């Protein structure tokens, strides 16, 4: 069966201009074959065979439209090439290992994302590690971003020998670092759920009744990730309340000013602080910047025809309605993100918005529900009603965040 290869035209044009010899051209085709050959994440021998095949393709087979929207597509059931890794193969997975915590249906692991007009480039852990040689990739944000970080670690884990990898916790556990020693490559997660400073910055004790945010202060966090080579940000879930207690001053100062500010306005102020920091401190010649759009929750089963107290518990099928959007998704917040990114672009700094919201909206089957690590002992009332403690916000792994990382991978190399 014929296979199609896709790369962005502008990228190939740049490569052609830079080639000085036929040897350079062959090396370039080798790299293209490794990165863009579609689907299964096989071993090194398989990859060598695929590269040889790729070099035989015509120019028309290799090219892809620059206008292809990778985020517009459909979910396709594929139990041959998915999942990209097995749960037990990921050394460091714990909290999101739904199979480990008792989930029996495995179909949620076998869906791949198929863009309408092109194919996603195949995720190649070895190529990504080479890209990250002597570099830092840092995920900055909340527990959803931590789940995506775990996914990225799992996608790479089996390609790094046990003696050549490590996991390190620092900064009171706010920073977690996976290290691939052979490449001197770091894939890190930094806990900062509102990006700016807040009273929820402790990675363990952060669920407080009165959330307070210093919307104009980010340096406490940003100094730990400013020099990273690839940065992936998110912040959404922790802002979901009508008002935010906003502090002018410091938590230690007695003369600080507190105001109840509308959530959207406070969110806008925080993203302005974030964007101003990036403009001043980020090395434009070094860093690639990404912002993950909101991850949808599936907490209200009535939205897809269940009883009023239903949620994602026991859901094994995705939502099929085209363009479905749950009430927990707030387009106003994403417009604020889009405006902040557009303003940065006008100031000469590129941040790619990773629009994973719509594709994730369909996946009510992908949440842990009750099949996750429980941080508190459940009482009898909760045990009698599983919907009362079902997690319909985070995602099982392997699962949806793996696709987010496939999309991220595609844009890192585009």
N, C-alpha and C positions, 0 to 999 in steps of 0.2 A: 504493500500500500504506500502510495506516494506521501511524503511528508513535506510540510511547508515551513520555511524558516523566515523569521521576521526580525528586521532591525530598522531603526529609524533612519530615513534617508539622509538627514543632515549629518548624522554621525558617520555614515559611510563616506559621505562627500569629504568630510574633514580628514578621515583616514587616508583617502586617496591623495589629497593634496600633500599629506605629510610623508607619503611613501617615497623613499629615495632609491629603492632597488627592488628587483623581483623577490629577493630574500625577505625584505620587509613586508611585501604583499602576502607572501605565504604565511609569515608569522601572524599577520593580522587576521587572515582567514582562519587560522588555527584558533585564535582567541574567540572570534565570532562563533565558530562552530561549538566551542565549549559552552559559551554563555547562552546562546540562543536556540540550541537544539531542543525541540520540545520534549516535554514530559519526563519519563521516569528518572528518578534520581539514582542511577545505578552506580556501580563501582568504577574504578579507574579504567579497567580494561574496556568496559562498555563505553565509557566516555571517549576513549581513543578510537573505537570503531565508529562512533557517531561523528567525530571530527572528520574522519576520512570520508564519510558519506557526505558531510556538509560541504567539503571542498569540491565535490562533483556537481553541486547544484548550480543551476543557471542563475544569472543575475536577477531575473524576475522572481525566482523562488525565494531569494534572500531578502529582497526589499519588502517593506511594509509601509502602509500609509502613515505619514507623520500625524495625521489628524485622528488616528484611532484612539478612542476613549476606552482605556482598559477597565474603567469602573462601570461601564454600561455593558451588561451582558446577562447571562443566565447561569443557574446552577445545573450541573450535569452530573448524574450519578456515575461514578467511576470506581469500581471496587478492584480494579487491576493496578492502577498506579497511585491510588490514595488509600490510606494516609501516606504522607511522605516519610513518616517514621512511625515506629510502634511505641506505645506508651512505655513499655518496659525497657526500650532502648535508650530512653532519656534518663541519664544518671541523676539529674538534679530536679526532676519534676516531682511535685508533691501535692500542693493544694488543688491543682486543676486536673488531677488524674482521675477522671470520673469512673473509668473502668475499675481502677483500684478500689474505689469507694463504693462499688456495688452495681454500677450501671451495666445492664445486660445487653440492651440493644446497641449495636455498633454502627448502624447505618449513618449516623451523624458524622462519622469519620471519613466517609467515602464520597463526599461531594467535592467537585472541583469547580472553579469559576471559569466560565468560558465567555470572554468578550465577544460582542456581536461581530466586529469587523476584523478581528485578528486573533492571534493566540498569545497567551502569556509566555514569556521566555521561561525556559525550564530553570528551576532553582538548582544551582550548582554550589554546594557548600565549599568545595575546594577553591573555586574561582573567587567566591566571596572572601574567604580567608586570605587569599593572596591580595585581594583588594585592601584588606584590613591589616596587612603586614605593617608592623610598627605604628599602628593607628588605634584610635579609640572610637567605638560606636556607642553612643549613650542614649538610652531611652529615659526621658524626663517626664514625670507626671504621676498619675494615680495607679490604683491596682489594675485597671484595665490595660494601661501601658505596661505594667509589670507582667501581665499575662502575655502580652505580645513579646516582651523580652524573653520570657520563659520559652515561648514558641521558637524564637530565633535561636536560642541556646540549644533547644532540642533538634532543630533542623541541622545544626552543625556538630552536635555532640558526638555522634557515632563515627565521624570522620577524623576525630582527634584521639590519639591513643591515651589511655588512662594516665600514664606517667607524664603526659605532656599537656595536661589541663588542670585547672584549679578553680575554686570558687572562694572569693574573699569578701568578708563583710567589714565595712568601715564607717566612720562618721556616725557612730551610734546606730549602725545598721541602716542608715539612710542610703548608703551607696553599696551596691552589690556588684561584684566584678567577676565575670567569667573570663578566664585567661587561657588562650591557646598559645602555649609557650614557644612552640616551634616557629610561629609567625610573629611572636611578640604582639599579638592582637588581643584587644580587650573589647568585650561586649558587656555593657554595664547598664544597670538601672539605678536611677536616682529618684528617691521618693520626694515629690513636691506636688501634692494633689491640686493645688490652686496656682501653681507656677510661682506666684509671688509668696511672700512670707505670710504665715498664718499661725493660729494656735493649734492647727491640725498637722503640724510638720513632723511630729514624732511618728516614726514608721510603725510603732506598736500601739501607743496610747493616743489615738487621734479622734475617736468618736465622742465628741463633746456636744452637749446640748446647745451651747451658744457659740457658734462658729464666728471667729473674728479674723479679718483679713487686713493686712497692710498692703493695700493695692498699689502703693507707690514704692514698695521696697522689694527688690529681687536679688540684691548682691549677696545676701547670706547663702542663697542657693547657687546662683549663677557662677560664682567663682570656682565651683567644683566641676563645672562642665563647659566653661567657655572655650577651652582649648581643644575640645573634641573635634574629630574629623567628620563624623556623621552624627547629627543630632535629630532625634525623633521626639516631638513634643505632643502632649495631649493635656487638656483640662476641660472638663464639662460637668461630669456627674456631681462633683462636690459643690457646684454652684446652684444646684437645682432647688431653690427656695425663693420665695417672693422678695425677700430683703436680705442683705448681707450687712453684718455689723462691721463697719469699716473704720480703721484706726489711722489717724494722723499722729505720728510720734512713734515711740517704741513701747514694747510690752513692759520694759523695765522703768519707763518714765512715768512719774506721777502726774505730769501735766499733759498727757496725751489726750487727743480729742476723738471721741467716738461718735459716729453717726450711723443711723440706719439708712442705708442707701439701697435703692432699687437694684435688684440683682443684675439686670442688663447693664445699667450704668456702672456698677462696680466691676463687672466682667470687662466692660470696655476700658475702664481705667487700668485694670490689671494687664490687659493685652497691650495697652499703650506703653506701660512700664517695661513689659517683656520686649516689645519691638524696639524701643529706644535703647535698651541694653544691647540687643543684637547689633543694631546699627553701629554702635560705638566700639564694641568689643570683639565682634566676630571677624576672623580673617577671611575675607571674601575669596581669596585665592586658595584657601585650604578646605573650608568646611562646606558640607552639603547639609541643608536644613529641610526638615519635613514636619508637617503638623497633621496629626490624625484627626479626622472629623469625628463627630460624636458616635459612640457605640450605642446602638439602641437596646433598650430593655424590653422584656416581654412579661410584664407583671400584671396585666389586666386581660384575662382571657375573654372577656366580653367583646374585645376588639376583633376577635376572629371566630365569634359564635359560641364560646363556652359560657358556662354559668358565671354569674357576676363575681363570685369569689374564686374563680379559676385563675390559673396562671400557667407558667411553662411546665409545671409539674406533669410528668408522664407524657409530655409531647414528643412524638416521634416522627412527625411530618413537618415540612416547612410550609410557610404561607405561600400560596400560589398566585394571589391577586397581584397583577402587575402594578408597580408603583405604590404598593402598600406602605403606609407610614403610620406608626403608632403615636399615641397622644404624648408619650414621654419624649418624643423628638421635637426639639425646639429650633425651627429654621432661623429664628431671630438671632440666636446665639451664633449660628454658623455664618450669618451675614456679618456679624461683628468680626469674626475670625477672618473672613474673606476681605473685609475692608482693611484690617490690620496688615494682612499679607500684601494687598495691593499697594498700601502706603509704603511698605518696605521696598517693594519693587520700584516705586517711583524714586526711592532714595538709593537705589542701586544694589539692593540685597534681595536675592532670590530665596523664597521659601515655597516648597511644593506642598500644596494642600492635598492630602491623601483622602479622597472622598469614599470612605468605606461604609458610610451610613446606609445607603439604599441597599446594597448587596447584603448587608447584615440584617436589615429589617425582616427579610424573609425567613431567617433562621431561628424560629422559636424552638426548634428541636435541639439547638446547639448549646444550651445552658446547662450548668451542673445540676440545677434543681436541688434535690436532696443528696446528690452523689458527689460530695466534696468534704474536705476537712472541716469539721465543726469546731470553732474556736471556743465555744461555750457549751456547757452541758445542757442538753435539751430536757425540758420538763415533760410531764405526761400529757399535758394539754397540747403541746406542740407535736409530740410524737403521734398523737391521735389525729392530727390534721397536717399532713405533709406540706400542703400549700402554704402553711403559716411560716415555714422556715426554708422554703425553696429559694435558691439563689437563681434569679432570672436576669441577672445583670452581667455576671462574668461568663466565661466560655470554657467549655471542656477542651482539653487537649489530648490527642490531636483534634483539630477542628478549625473553626472559623478564623482565629488569629493566624493560622498558618497561611491562609489565603492573603490576609493583610500583608504578611511578610513576603509572599510571592510578588505582590504588587510593589512593595517597597524595593525589593531586589531589582525588579524591572526598571524602576525609576533611578536607582543608584547607578545603573549601567547605561542609562539613556542619555 
